Amino acid sequence: ESRGTFYVDGEETFAAMAEAIRNAAQSIFLTGWWLTPDYYLIRDGSSTEMIASRLDKLLLDRAENNVQIFIIIWDNVDSIIPIKSSHTKKYLDGLHPNIQVERHASSVQQFLAWSHHQKSLVIDEKIAFVGGLDICLHRWDQSSHPVTDPSH
């Protein structure tokens, strides 16, 4: 059975992503231009639920349950775009051996200001999220589109 759901805002997208990650049994593939490991995917509800939805905590929980996690992020040049992908790689790689992170782009591509913009999350090769939301700062929003993100 194939079906699709369209998400518009970060609030509903990230909540669905958190649920999918929590239910991962075998594998998680995640790509993004920018990834914030301590990003809270759920912002409403109890503080316990919000804390449990932090991306690094979700990934660590799944890794500790033998889920293989593969992440590709852009190998940015911090002096041009300071999104600290080297920190993200080092931090997530250090969480658990089942989490593997690659930074993608060669130095020649970086010089030419090339970057990948794929944003995807694939769970157990059965559920996929594709589209325009990196799991990072300034991407969470609601249908009311507040100017700031007060929770991060």
N, C-alpha and C positions, 0 to 999 in steps of 0.2 A: 504494500500500500504506500503510495506517495501522496503527500499533501504539503501545502505551503501555508505559511502565516506571514503576513506583512507587518513589520514593526516600524513605527515612525520615530518614536521618542526613546531616549536612553532609559527612562524609568521602566518601561515595559520590556524593552530589549534586554537590558542587563539583568532584570529579574528572571527572565526566561533562560538566559545564559547561565545564571547561578544555579538554577534548578537542573539544567542539563549537566553541568559540571558535577554537581552533587551526585547525580545518578550514573556517572560514567563508570563502566565496569572493566573496560579493556584499554581504551586509548583516548587521548585528547591531542588534537592537532590544532595549534593556534598560530595565526599569522597576524602581524600588525605593523603599522608604520611606527607607532609609539605604544608602549605598554608600561603601565604604572602598577608595579606589583602590589602595593598597599591600597589599591583602589577598592572602594566599597561598591558592590554591585547593587545592593538593596539599601535604600535610604529611608524608607518609612517602616513602620512596625516597631517592634521592640529593639532596644539597643543590642540585646543579645543576638537577634536575627541580623542586624546590621553588621555587627562584629564578625559573625559567622560567614558573612557574604564577602569578606575581604578576599580578593583574588588569590594572594599568596597562601592564605589559610585553606581555601578551597582546593588549590592545586596540591598543597602538601598533604591534605587529608586523602586525596585520591592516590597520590604517589605512595603513601604509606599502606594503601590497600591494593598495591601491585598494579595500578593503572600506569601505563607508559605515557609520558607527556612529552610532546615535541613542539617547540616554539621557534618561530622564525620572526625576528624583528629587524628593522633597518639598522645598519651599521652607520649611524650618523656621524657627522663632524661636529663636535660640541661647540667649537668656536663659531660655527655658522648657525646651527640649530641645536640649542642645548637641551636635548631630551634625555641625555644620559643613558643611552642603550648599553654602554659598557657596564655601568652599575647594575642595570636590570639583569644582564646576562650573568654577571658574577654572583649577584644575590640569589637569583632563581636556581642557577646551577648548583649553588651551595646548599640549597634546601634539602635535596634528596637525590640519590643516584637515578631515580626513575624520571627525573625532570632534566631534559636536555634542551639547551637554548643555543641557537645559532644567530649570529648577526650577519645580514646579507648585504653585500656590495663590495666591490673591489675599490682600492684606492683611486684607480683611474675613474671609475664610475662616480666616486665621491667628488673628485675634482670637478667633474662635469655637472655636479649637483643632481645626480641621478638618485632616485630612491624608488623602492617598491611601495605601492599603496594598497596592496591586497589586505583585506581585513576579513578573516574567516575563523570560525571555530567549528571543528568537526569532532563529534563525540561518538566513539565506538563505530565509526564508519557508517552510522545510521542517521544521525541528526546533524544538520549543518546550518550555521548562521553565516550568511555572506552579505556584505554591504559596506556601508560607509561609517561605521562606528569603531574607532579604536577603543580599547579598554584602557583609558588614560584620563588624566586631568582634563577638565573642561568639556567632556563629552556627555556627561549625564545631564539630562534635562527632562522636563515634563511637558505636557501639552500646553501649559500656560507659558512656557519658555521664559523662565526667570533669567535675569541677566547674569547672576552669579550662581555658583554652586556652593551653598553655605556648609555642606557636609564634608568638604574635603579641603 
